[in-house]
Amino acid sequence: MQTNMPDIADTAPALQTGKLDWVGMGEIELPFIFESKDLAPVTVNAKARAFVNLHKEDAKGIHMSRLFLALDLLSTEQQVNPQTIAQALDTFITSHEGLSDKAQIEFKFELPLRRKSLLSGKAGWKSYPITLTSTIENNVISYELTVDVTYSSTCPCSAALARQLIQNAFNEKFNQETLSQKDVHEWLGTTQGIVATPHSQRSIANVKVKLDSSCDEFDVVNLINTLEAELKTPVQAAVKREDEQEFARLNGQNLMFCEDAARKIKAVLENDNFSDYWLQINHYESLHAHDAVAIAVKGVSGGYKA
Ligand SMILES: Nc1nc2c(ncn2[C@@H]2O[C@H](COP(=O)(O)OP(=O)(O)OP(=O)(O)O)[C@@H](O)[C@H]2O)c(=O)[nH]1
């Protein structure tokens, strides 16, 4: 290796002096083994962002390669968990002595989970988009975990309007004299009987929770399970006809506006005692070309804003 290579990060003057909040790299390709409670360690293909602050006003720049190599160690020699992320953040800061006292790592990846069908006993893969952001500031680490849960929402207004049409069709078809249980039963099984169906839409709950420095284990599976159990109509993986029928029943029994979904999720996050949370519910409307959206936060002073 040539020994006299110029190192302008150390020697060149800054074009203009000043502190910077974050400097680093984005879109780093980084496969790693992710560890989370109740999950066998799983290899994921992440995109990473790695940052330190630059508080030395006249320093030309940070040492990108030192951040990159600390991340590479996470990818090749370790598994990703709160302890190893804390080590990487520590390396970010110690390798930038005099330049930086804050560090941040963000991972974006898809987490594949085995999901059971509703009734048939089958199973299939479903991928959940995850963003994990870890920050050290004033020697304190915090983690932010964002998951997206996809589900189906059936419009309660549309359901009521459809029921009214069914009642009207019933009145037209039957009167007191002609009413027979057999005829009504048969008629209910026709499209003339169930003359209208409510619209439903693919919907996504974006949920971000804050985990403090005491977090010694990520628990993504439990968070996803809790959200899906509350929404009751998560998008399915393996589906046989009996599962599809159960999905139809669950949709019919869990009609929801975006406000309903947001309040349900807010209640479970309150219950789970996260130090802070942010949620956005998106109903990608099939009635409209626009979406229905609801947002809520815990409301902690200095915390997430809606
Ligand atoms: N700071 C900084 N570096 C950049 C930027 N764009 C590319 N780089 C490159 O990032 C590379 C790595 O920089 P360093 O970490 O200082 O590399 P190095 O000097 O070999 O490593 P050390 O000996 O540990 O300092 C350099 O080749 C820079 O040119 C930028 O916008 N800012």
The ligand as a Gaussian input file, in Angstrom:
#p B3LYP/6-31G(d) Opt

LIG

0 1
 N      -16.241000      12.879000       4.405000
 C      -16.654000      12.559000       3.145000
 N      -16.052000      11.519000       2.507000
 C      -16.519000      11.214000       1.265000
 C      -17.576000      11.915000       0.657000
 N      -17.817000      11.370000      -0.545000
 C      -16.964000      10.355000      -0.696000
 N      -16.137000      10.246000       0.396000
 C      -15.046000       9.283000       0.491000
 O      -15.086000       8.443000       1.602000
 C      -13.795000       7.822000       1.616000
 C      -13.444000       7.343000       2.969000
 O      -12.909000       8.357000       3.782000
 P      -12.116000       7.989000       5.104000
 O      -12.960000       7.222000       6.033000
 O      -11.523000       9.257000       5.665000
 O      -11.029000       6.999000       4.498000
 P       -9.536000       6.737000       4.926000
 O       -8.827000       8.039000       5.056000
 O       -8.995000       5.727000       4.003000
 O       -9.747000       6.055000       6.331000
 P       -9.023000       6.453000       7.695000
 O       -7.572000       6.192000       7.486000
 O       -9.669000       5.577000       8.693000
 O       -9.321000       7.920000       7.923000
 C      -12.831000       8.833000       1.049000
 O      -12.243000       8.212000      -0.086000
 C      -13.732000       9.979000       0.620000
 O      -13.390000      10.524000      -0.633000
 C      -18.145000      13.010000       1.352000
 O      -19.070000      13.700000       0.875000
 N      -17.659000      13.298000       2.589000

